[in-house]
Amino acid sequence: MTGTTPQEDLGMLIGQLGRSLQDELFTTLAEQGHDQVRPRHGTVLAFLPPDGARATDLARRAGQHKQIVGVIVDELVKLGYVRREPDPTDRRAKLIVPTEHGLDEIAKARATLARIEQRHREDLGEDTYRAFKTALAHITRSQRAWRPGAHR
């Protein structure tokens, strides 16, 4: 009989999945020349478009506080993955823009994640995998909305 044991509740399963994905992703990135990037840096890099974004927009997309994003951006600036530039639409604001090194990491991370997804798609079959992702996205949106006024 398959299924979850009493110890494998949703939180535990999602946590185990997330940690295993991060382990594979960041091990692969380290092998590809990005050994200084850490899972917390994904809070910025995963949501950063090539032309940059404001920290407030990154925080909203990632579902994190602006202060946390600011600390991570500081780390990424020191590591050479991003730089701060004036926002051409509002000189008082700054854009977080990926450097060439950052763009390389983003491309390699996306390619690695695509390979991981393809492996699972092949394992489960296209229809089951698509249904799984649809259900997971729905559960994620539903959970994010647990508190009135929460971001969906």
Secondary structure, DSSP 8 states (H G I E B T S, - for coil): --S--TT--HHHHHHHHHHHHHHHHHHHHHHTT-TT--GGGHHHHTT--TT-B-HHHHHHHHT--HHHHHHHHHHHHHHTSEEEEEETTEEEEEEEEE-HHHHHHHHHHHHHHHHHHHHHHHHH-HHHHHHHHHHHHHHHHHHHTSSTT---
